[in-house]
Amino acid sequence: MKVVYLSLTGKTRQFVKKLEWDFIEISKKNPTVQMKEPYIVITPTYGEQVANFFTNLSILKTTESC
């Protein structure tokens, strides 16, 4: 399982690193993530900034033919 996360203050980043899972940090510089495996999204739970960010975020799930 891979973790896709957003960290505005660094607290979410600290939490995710403690999980010891593979992770990808999304940000304004990297708002599009392409996933080829199962993932979970972890975000901060405060403020309009987060909601506004996720209206512009694209997580693309792709399937490959075998």
N, C-alpha and C positions, 0 to 999 in steps of 0.2 A: 504494500500500500504506500502510495506517495502522498505527501502533504503539500498542498498549495496554500500559501499564506500571504497575508498583508500585515505589515508592521509599521505603524506610523511613529511610534515612540521608542521602539526597540523591545518592549515587553513581550509582544507576541513572538518575536524572533527568539527571545530567551526561552520561552515556553516550548516552542517547536524544537529547538536544539536539544532540550532535555528528553524529548520523545525517542531520540536515536533512530528515526526513520529517515528515509530519503525525502528531501524537500526541495521546493522551488519557491523562491520569494517573488511575488508580483509587486510591481511598483508603477509609478507614473512613467518611468523610463522603460519598463518591461510589462505593459498591460495585457499582452496577448501570450497565452501559454497553450501549447499543443500537447495533449496528453494521449498516450497510447496504452495506458494501463489504468486500473482503478485508482481513484484519488479522493481525498477529502479536502475541504476548504476550511481554513481557520482564519477568522478575522477578529479585529477588536469589536467591542459591542457598544461603542460610544459615538455620538455625534453624527451630524449630517455629512461630514467629510467622507466617512466610510460608505454611506449610502450613495453619495454622488460618484465616488470612485467606481463602485460596482455597476453603476449604470453604463459605464464606458469599458468595462472589463469583458474580455472574450476568453473563455476557456473552451478550446476546440477539442472535442473527442473524435479521434480518427479510428477507423477500422482498416486493417490491412487484409487483403485477400490471402488465403492460405495457398 
